[in-house]
Amino acid sequence: MWTINDFPAYGMVSGWSMHGKLACPYCMENNKAFTLTNGGKASFFYCHRRFLPHNHRYRKNKKDFLVGIVENDVAPPHLSGEELFDFVSEYGDIVFGVQSGKQKFSGFDLTHNWVKRSIFWELPYWKTNLLHHNLDVIHIEKNVFENIFNTVMDVKGKTKDNIKARLDVALFCNCKNMELVCDGSRVAKPTASFVLEKNAQLLVYKWLKSLRFPDGQASNISRLVNTEECRLYGMKSHDCHVFMQTLIPLAFRDLLPKGIWNALMEISHFFRDICSSKLNVDHIERLEKNIIETVCKLELIFPPSFFDSMEHLPVHLPFEVKVGGPVQYRWMYPFERLDIT
């Protein structure tokens, strides 16, 4: 029927590389990701306004997204299995090995990200499938949570709001209050509105240390908290799942500005709703519309370095739910928890 893998393995079985500016397997070469000048990594900061309705106010906003850019483009179409089969049929087989070296098709990372023709296309029915490879919700959710938590809590070495990010903000955004301040030989990084002060961070960690969950709902998150170092250690996928859907709105409710907290609450509720065991078509269509606006709200808050492919992929999750059904039958939890010893 389909494959179920995490994102790196998705690229291995599908033949479409999950690295670089063309990492999204739905937008493919039609996305608008770009390489950050100072960060050096691909940013999906400018990839979401074109999914909005044509009369949406965010499309004409030249100030709060990429400076001076009005979005008039339409969203890229979802390619059918037959159309994908026509694309991969144009490429021959590549021989991988020590002697031949790693070969690439012409135009790789520029006009396409194909690295091979998947063996699944040899199945006679594969091109008629509506869904070939599932985006793994638990790993997307885990990565989104870690980016949000580490950035808001200003975790050293893991935050997306570092010096290089601030240099890119000065190039691409109109956020004067976030630009670096030079004072002689010293460079100061002003505290962003989405970053908690040290006292507020300590309050969050102490609150997490005191948490208790009913048996079977979550692991004992309190044992993962180090209040002295203000760090969380050893968070598993399910811990991030519970934190993202339940604790994010509670942890930051009285500590962040209302607009920022609202955006975080919306992304939290999106993952809670998309993981529901029962969904109707009307609800899924509302989720599909709301998640686009929610990601755009996050673009108004966080720097371009925050938006890697994981912050972009939630836009496509409602489509997969409509086609494939509840995510409980299409994610990695059963296989990760399976004791194969």
ABEGO torsion letter per residue (X at the ends): XBBBBBAAAAAAAAGBBABEAAABAAAEAABABBBBAAAGBBBAABAAAAABBAABAAAABAAABBBGBBBABBBBBBBBAAAAAAAAAABBBBBBEAAAEBBBBBGBGAABABABBBAAAABAAAAABABABBBBAAAAAAAAAAAAAAAAAGBBGABABBAAAAAAAAAABBBAAABBBBBEABBBBBBBAABBBAAAAAAAAAAAAABBBBBGABBBAAAABBAAAGBBBGBBAAAAAAAAAAAAAAAAAAABBAAAAAAAAAAAAAAAAAABABBBAAAAAAAAAAAAAAAAAAAAABBAAABBAAAAAAAAAAAAAAAAEBAAAABAAAAAABBAX
